[in-house]
């Protein structure tokens, strides 16, 4: 078992040395090519700013309501380019004469007469 522990220790030391050498090489590369890395970072920021602005504008145009109508009885109509909600409740005929009741049989007769 001690041979395996020795190999494990040697592998761990080797891994530590490789990681340290890798970080030194990365630092040297950044120092040598500093202007190139700065240019890439600037271009990346510009790209993501423009891309985010375009996606935000498209989302706003597609989802922002361009028509919103709210009636007294609570019915509403919202129209956007993607989402279309037309009416919350169906239209109904308010009976003339000022009573609060609604004659369903008379409405059904009107519907039958229209269908014929």
N, C-alpha and C positions, 0 to 999 in steps of 0.2 A: 504494500500500500504506500510506502514511503516514496517509491519510484514515481508513482502516479502523482503524489503531492508535489514532488520536485518538478515534474513536467508541467504541472498546473501552475506552479510558481514561475517557471521560466516563460510559459505562455503569457501569463499575466503581465510580467515585466516587459516582454516583447510588445504586447498590445499597448501598454502605456507609452513606450518609446515611439511606436508608430503613430499614435494619436498626437504626441507632442511634436514630432517631426511634421506631421500633416498640418497642424495649426501654424507652425513656423513657415511652412511653404505657402499656406494661404495668406498669411500676413505679408510675406514678401511679394507675392503676386499682386495683392491689393496696393502695396506701396509702389511697385513698378508700373502698374496699369491704372493708377488712380484716376486719371482723366477719363479713361474709357468706362470705368465703373460709375463715375459721377454722371457721365452722359447717359448711360443706360438707365440709371435711377431717375434722372430727370425725364427721359422719354417715357419711362414706365408711368410716372406720375401724370404726365400730360395725357397719355393714352387712357388711363383709368378715369381721369377727370372727365374727358370728352365722352367716353363710353358710358359712364354713369349718368352724365347729363342727358345724353340721347335716350337712354333707357327710361330715365325719369320723365322726360318730356313725352315720350310715346305712351307711357303708362298714364300720365295725367290726361292726355288727349283722349285715350280710349275709355277711361273710367270716370272722368269728371262729368257731371251732368250738364248738358247744354240746354236742357229744357226741364223745368220743374214747375208743375202747376198743382196747387193745393186748393181744393174747393171747400165751401163752408161745411158740408156734411162730413168732412174727413177724408173724402176720396182724394187720391193724389195720382200724379202721373210723373214719372221720372224717365228721361231718355238719355242714354249715353250711347257711344258707338258700340260697346260690347255688351253692356248689361241693359236690358230693357224691362222695366217694371211698368205696367200700364195702369191698372186700377186695383185698389185694395178691395173694393166691394163692387158687385155688379150694379149696373144702373137699374133703377126701379122707378115706377110712376108714382108720384105723390098724388093722392086723391084730392080732387077739387072739393071745396066746401069746408075746408079747415078742420076736419076731424082727424084725430090721430090714428084711427083705425085704417086698415088696408084690406080691401076685399079681394081675397086670393081667387075666389071663383070667377069674379069679373075679369081678372087678369088672365086666368086660364082661357076664358072664352075669347078674349082678344087675341091671344096667341093662337088658338085654334082657327079663328077667322083669318088671321094673317097667313097661316100655313096653307089654308085652302085656297 
